[in-house]
Amino acid sequence: MLITPPRQSPPTAVRPFQLKETMRILQIAPLWERVPPPAYGGTESVVHLLTEELVRMGHHVTLCASGDSQTSARLNAHYPRALRGADDIQAKSYYVLQHATLSLRDAPDYDIVHNHAGEEVMALSILVRDAPMLTTMHCMITSDTQHIWDDYSGHYNTISAAQRRSLPPTRNGMFAGVVHNAVDVPSFPFQEEKGDDLLFLGRISPDKGPETAIEVARRTGRRLIIAGKVDPADREYYKARVEPLIDGHHIRYVGEADARLKRILYKDAYAVLMPIDWEEPFGLVLAEAQACGTPVITFRRGAAAEIVLDGETGFVVTTTDQMVEAVGRVREIDPGACRKNVERRFDAPIMASNYVAMYRRILETEGVRIPAALKSASAENGIKETNVKTTARVA
């Protein structure tokens, strides 16, 4: 039986969405690492910093992540632990899909959905019509994911200007701007006096350039400390190309560095070598090292030149010979300038403020919208709000 509610006067005009001081924000993290990650996990580290800052700013935030994550926001977990290291699970892709689907189930209760989990969430975004979605590109578009991007009609942002320049054209998505990643600057110890060892910190894979770092160390006569994880996909490369070069003295491998160890390594290092061999969209190591006052010597690939100020906080070079030469010039770099560069440009509150401004621009471009709080209240009364008109039916 259909019950007609009391007649109401029709609205004389459609009112635009009124932006509030606080928003309801849904953050969706990948399921592969917990938030924050115990060691390696750049995306999860950024998600953690952003979520904590948004909560501190007074926004109502829900974080969709693995159940072993730690956050001051409301945690919405659909699986109790991160998938990395879960060797007892073979069909991990199904868990990732379930995580994406269930994370979006409550999207209409939020003013905006911020997707950090990539293409799985994007592929499902067509099912979310009551809240705009922002996808942060933590990785690059590949031939395997191009189709998803072509069909994605939501908003997206890049984490560097270099990443934006390198993107292939997409059909539908709306570019929202650039927001640099951030690090928790106060948690990184600043140290003026440096040791004598060079440091390579990152995944042990061809695109990170560990062999080049070893060559530079040998040619400059300095010891190299290597810290980083070896993914299963890179195990053969490590065994064949890198491990034979590790002698335990001049070239030392200390394994994957957790949060505590990497801070010790950063602050004591003479310089950090980043001979990257791909267009890396950001590179948190570049900012983390500078936060400790440690210069970085990097190849001019990806966003390196946006993060390292050539001649001021390190050196941005194009050849191995230039990297060898730069090692001899490290004493020209003021550790204090390195720290100030990160404090001024890559601290967590800066990133969070930039994302809040982006959220507000997105909500404004969406036009007429119903605030999440009003939608929730209406739902409790059996009233469905739409962007065009208001109807009220109770079955």
Residue pairs with C-beta under 8 A, 6 or more apart in sequence:
1 395
2 393
2 395
3 393
3 394
3 395
4 393
5 392
5 393
5 394
8 390
8 392
11 390
14 368
14 388
15 368
16 367
16 368
17 363
17 364
17 366
17 367
17 368
17 369
17 370
17 371
18 371
19 360
19 363
19 364
20 371
21 58
22 58
22 59
22 60
23 59
23 60
23 111
23 112
23 356
23 359
24 59
24 60
24 61
24 62
24 109
24 110
24 111
24 112
24 372
24 373
25 54
25 59
25 60
25 61
25 62
25 110
25 111
25 112
25 114
25 359
26 61
26 62
26 64
26 103
26 106
26 107
26 110
26 112
26 113
26 114
26 131
27 47
27 50
27 51
27 54
27 61
27 62
27 63
27 64
27 73
27 114
27 116
28 64
28 100
28 103
28 104
28 113
28 114
28 115
28 116
28 117
28 121
29 35
29 43
29 44
29 47
29 63
29 64
29 65
29 66
29 69
29 116
29 117
30 43
30 44
30 96
30 116
30 117
30 118
31 65
31 66
31 79
31 82
31 83
31 95
31 96
31 99
31 117
32 41
32 44
32 82
32 83
32 84
32 96
33 40
33 41
33 43
33 44
33 66
33 82
33 84
34 41
34 44
34 65
34 66
34 68
34 69
34 70
34 81
34 82
35 44
35 47
35 48
35 51
35 63
35 65
35 66
35 69
35 70
35 71
36 44
36 45
36 48
36 69
36 70
37 44
37 45
37 48
38 258
38 259
39 229
39 256
39 257
39 258
39 259
40 203
40 228
40 229
40 256
42 138
42 181
42 282
42 284
43 116
43 138
44 65
45 183
45 284
46 116
46 138
46 181
46 182
46 284
46 351
47 63
47 65
47 116
48 71
49 182
49 183
49 184
49 348
49 351
49 352
50 114
50 182
50 348
50 351
50 352
50 355
51 61
51 63
51 71
51 72
51 73
52 71
52 72
52 73
52 348
53 348
53 349
53 351
53 352
54 61
54 73
54 352
54 355
54 356
55 61
55 71
55 72
55 73
57 352
57 356
59 356
60 74
61 73
61 74
62 73
62 74
62 75
62 76
62 106
62 110
63 69
63 71
63 73
63 74
63 75
63 76
64 76
64 77
64 78
64 99
64 102
64 103
65 71
65 75
65 76
65 77
66 77
66 79
66 80
66 81
66 82
66 83
67 75
67 77
67 79
67 80
67 81
68 80
68 81
68 82
69 75
69 77
69 82
76 103
76 106
78 98
78 99
78 102
78 103
79 95
79 98
79 99
83 89
83 92
83 95
83 96
86 92
89 95
96 117
96 120
97 120
99 117
99 120
100 117
100 120
100 121
100 123
100 124
101 124
103 117
103 121
104 113
104 121
104 124
104 125
104 127
104 128
107 113
107 128
107 130
107 131
107 133
108 128
108 130
108 131
108 372
108 375
109 372
109 375
109 376
110 131
110 372
111 131
111 359
111 363
111 369
111 371
111 372
112 131
112 132
112 133
112 134
112 359
112 362
112 363
113 128
113 131
113 132
113 133
113 134
114 133
114 134
114 136
114 355
114 359
115 121
115 122
115 125
115 133
115 134
115 135
115 136
115 154
116 135
116 136
116 138
118 135
118 138
118 139
118 145
119 145
119 148
119 149
121 133
121 135
122 133
122 135
122 148
122 149
122 152
122 154
123 148
123 151
125 133
125 135
125 152
125 153
125 154
126 151
126 153
130 370
130 375
131 372
132 154
132 155
132 362
132 363
132 366
132 369
133 154
133 155
134 154
134 155
134 156
134 157
134 176
134 358
134 359
134 362
135 152
135 154
135 155
135 156
135 157
135 173
136 156
136 157
136 159
136 179
137 156
137 157
137 158
137 159
137 163
137 167
137 281
138 159
138 281
139 281
140 163
140 166
140 167
140 279
140 281
141 149
141 167
141 168
141 170
146 168
146 170
149 170
149 173
150 170
150 171
150 172
151 171
151 172
152 170
152 172
152 173
153 172
153 173
153 174
154 173
154 174
155 173
155 174
155 175
155 176
155 362
156 173
156 174
156 175
156 176
157 175
157 176
157 177
157 178
157 179
157 358
158 164
158 167
158 175
158 178
158 281
159 178
159 179
159 180
159 181
159 281
159 282
159 303
160 178
160 180
160 281
160 282
160 302
160 303
160 306
160 307
161 178
161 303
161 306
162 279
162 281
162 302
162 303
162 305
162 306
163 178
163 279
163 281
163 282
163 302
163 303
164 175
164 178
166 279
166 302
174 365
176 358
176 361
176 362
177 358
177 361
179 351
179 354
179 355
179 358
180 282
180 306
180 307
180 345
180 346
180 351
180 354
181 282
181 284
181 287
181 346
181 351
182 287
182 346
182 347
182 348
182 350
182 351
182 352
183 284
183 287
183 288
183 291
183 342
183 346
183 347
183 348
184 347
184 348
185 291
185 339
185 342
185 343
185 346
185 347
185 348
187 263
188 263
188 266
188 267
188 288
188 291
188 292
189 263
189 267
189 292
190 267
190 291
190 292
190 293
190 335
190 339
191 267
191 268
191 292
191 293
191 294
191 335
192 293
192 335
192 336
194 268
194 269
194 270
194 271
194 293
194 294
194 335
195 268
195 269
195 270
196 222
196 223
196 270
197 222
197 223
197 224
197 225
197 268
197 269
197 270
198 213
198 216
198 217
198 220
198 222
198 223
198 224
198 225
198 269
198 270
198 271
198 272
198 273
198 327
199 224
199 225
199 227
199 265
199 266
199 269
199 270
199 271
199 272
199 273
199 289
199 294
200 208
200 210
200 213
200 224
200 225
200 226
200 227
200 228
200 272
200 273
200 274
201 226
201 227
201 228
201 257
201 262
201 265
201 266
201 272
201 285
201 289
202 208
202 228
202 274
202 285
203 228
203 229
203 230
203 231
203 234
204 210
204 226
204 228
204 229
204 230
204 234
204 237
204 238
204 242
205 231
205 233
205 234
205 237
206 234
206 237
206 241
206 277
207 276
207 277
207 278
207 280
208 228
208 274
208 275
208 276
208 277
209 274
209 275
209 276
209 277
209 299
210 226
210 228
210 242
211 241
211 242
211 245
212 273
212 275
212 277
212 320
212 323
213 224
213 226
213 273
213 275
214 224
214 226
214 242
214 245
214 251
215 320
216 224
216 273
216 275
216 320
216 323
216 324
216 327
217 223
217 224
217 250
217 251
217 273
218 250
218 251
219 324
220 324
220 327
220 328
222 270
222 327
223 249
223 250
223 251
223 252
224 250
224 251
224 252
224 273
225 252
225 254
225 265
225 269
226 242
226 246
226 251
226 252
226 253
226 254
227 253
227 254
227 255
227 256
227 257
227 261
227 262
227 265
228 256
228 257
229 256
230 238
242 253
243 253
245 251
246 252
246 253
254 261
254 265
257 265
262 288
263 292
266 272
266 288
266 289
266 291
266 292
266 294
267 292
267 293
267 294
269 289
269 294
270 330
271 294
271 295
271 296
271 297
271 314
271 327
271 330
272 285
272 286
272 289
272 294
272 295
272 296
272 297
272 314
273 297
273 298
273 323
274 283
274 285
274 286
274 296
274 297
274 298
274 299
274 304
275 298
275 299
275 320
275 323
276 283
276 298
276 299
276 301
276 302
276 304
277 299
277 301
278 301
278 302
279 301
279 302
280 301
280 302
280 303
280 304
281 302
281 303
282 302
282 303
282 307
283 298
283 302
283 303
283 304
283 307
285 296
286 296
286 298
286 304
286 307
286 308
287 307
287 342
287 346
289 295
289 296
289 338
290 296
290 307
290 308
290 313
290 314
290 338
290 339
290 341
290 342
291 338
291 339
291 342
291 343
291 346
292 338
292 339
293 335
293 336
293 338
293 339
294 335
294 338
295 313
295 314
295 315
295 330
295 333
295 335
295 338
296 308
296 313
296 314
296 315
297 314
297 315
297 317
297 323
297 326
297 327
297 330
298 304
298 308
298 314
298 315
298 316
298 317
299 316
299 317
299 318
299 323
300 316
300 317
300 318
304 316
305 316
307 346
308 314
308 315
308 316
309 337
309 341
310 316
311 332
312 333
312 334
312 337
312 341
313 333
313 337
313 338
313 341
314 333
314 338
315 322
315 323
315 326
315 329
317 323
317 325
317 326
363 369
367 387
368 387
368 388
369 387
370 378
370 385
370 386
370 387
374 385
375 385
378 384
378 385
382 392
382 393
382 394
383 390
383 391
383 392
384 391
384 392
384 393
